[in-house]
Amino acid sequence: MKTRSSRVTKVLLVGVTALGFAACDRFTDEDRDEHGGQKVAIDQVPPAVKATIEQESKGGRVKEIDKLPGAQDGKTVYSADIVMNGKEQETLISEDGRVIMRRAHRKDDDDD
């Protein structure tokens, strides 16, 4: 009986995690379009965001930063595309410098 409830718990955790990733994926793509994301330079972001981007990109390089006004509960979110060891990662950062999400960057049609 204990094994079955353990399995059910694991299945539920996997399902909730998958839904969370799907929501994050939708969040970044739709909000970039809906909130008119604009490219900004590192010196145009708040100090807490700048510190987080510098920490996240240590040993790599920042390819692009997008400012997404009002993207999370009316607050601005910053999306930093960071290249590390030849792999690109997108990091979403709140105005207070907290990392909201990290994910491998997807190739879009406009990245060609």
C-alpha positions in Angstrom: 0.0 0.0 0.0 2.8 2.4 0.9 4.5 1.7 -2.5 1.3 2.5 -4.4 0.8 5.9 -2.7 4.4 6.7 -3.3 4.0 6.0 -7.0 0.8 8.1 -7.2 2.7 11.0 -5.5 5.5 10.7 -8.0 3.1 10.7 -10.9 1.3 13.8 -9.6 4.6 15.6 -9.0 5.7 14.8 -12.6 2.4 16.0 -14.0 2.5 19.3 -12.0 6.1 19.9 -13.0 5.2 19.4 -16.7 2.3 21.8 -16.4 4.6 24.4 -14.7 7.1 24.2 -17.6 4.3 24.5 -20.1 3.0 27.6 -18.3 6.5 29.1 -18.3 6.9 28.4 -22.0 3.6 30.1 -22.8 4.4 33.0 -20.4 7.6 34.0 -22.2 6.4 33.7 -25.8 2.9 35.3 -25.3 4.1 38.0 -23.0 6.9 39.1 -25.2 4.4 39.7 -28.0 1.6 41.0 -25.8 3.7 43.4 -23.6 5.8 44.8 -26.5 9.1 43.5 -25.2 11.9 45.9 -26.1 15.6 45.2 -26.3 17.6 47.0 -23.6 21.3 47.4 -22.7 22.7 46.1 -19.5 23.1 49.6 -18.2 19.4 50.2 -18.7 18.2 47.6 -16.2 17.7 48.1 -12.5 20.8 47.3 -10.3 19.4 44.1 -8.9 18.6 42.8 -12.4 22.1 43.8 -13.6 23.7 42.0 -10.7 21.7 38.8 -11.4 22.5 38.9 -15.1 26.2 39.3 -14.3 26.1 36.4 -11.9 24.1 34.2 -14.4 26.4 35.0 -17.3 29.7 34.5 -15.4 32.0 32.6 -17.8 29.7 33.3 -20.8 28.2 36.3 -22.6 25.0 38.1 -22.7 23.5 38.0 -26.1 20.3 40.0 -25.6 18.2 41.5 -22.9 14.4 42.2 -23.3 12.3 44.3 -21.1 8.8 43.0 -20.7 6.7 45.7 -19.0 3.7 44.4 -17.1 4.4 40.8 -17.9 4.0 39.4 -14.4 1.1 40.7 -12.3 1.6 44.1 -13.8 5.3 44.2 -13.0 8.2 44.3 -15.4 10.2 41.2 -16.1 13.6 41.0 -17.9 14.5 38.2 -20.3 18.3 37.6 -20.7 19.6 35.4 -23.4 22.9 34.1 -22.2 25.4 31.9 -24.1 27.5 29.5 -22.1 29.8 26.9 -23.6 28.1 27.4 -27.0 24.6 26.8 -25.6 22.0 29.5 -25.3 19.8 29.9 -22.2 17.0 32.3 -21.5 16.7 33.5 -18.0 13.6 35.5 -16.7 14.4 37.9 -13.9 12.0 40.0 -11.8 12.6 43.7 -11.1 14.0 42.8 -7.7 16.7 40.5 -9.3 15.0 37.2 -8.5 15.4 34.5 -11.1 11.9 33.4 -12.1 12.9 30.8 -14.7 15.8 29.4 -16.7 15.4 27.3 -19.8 17.3 26.3 -22.9 16.7 28.9 -25.6 14.5 27.7 -28.5 15.4 28.5 -32.0 12.6 30.7 -33.5 12.1 31.4 -37.1 13.3 35.0 -36.6 16.7 33.8 -35.2 18.0 32.8 -38.6 
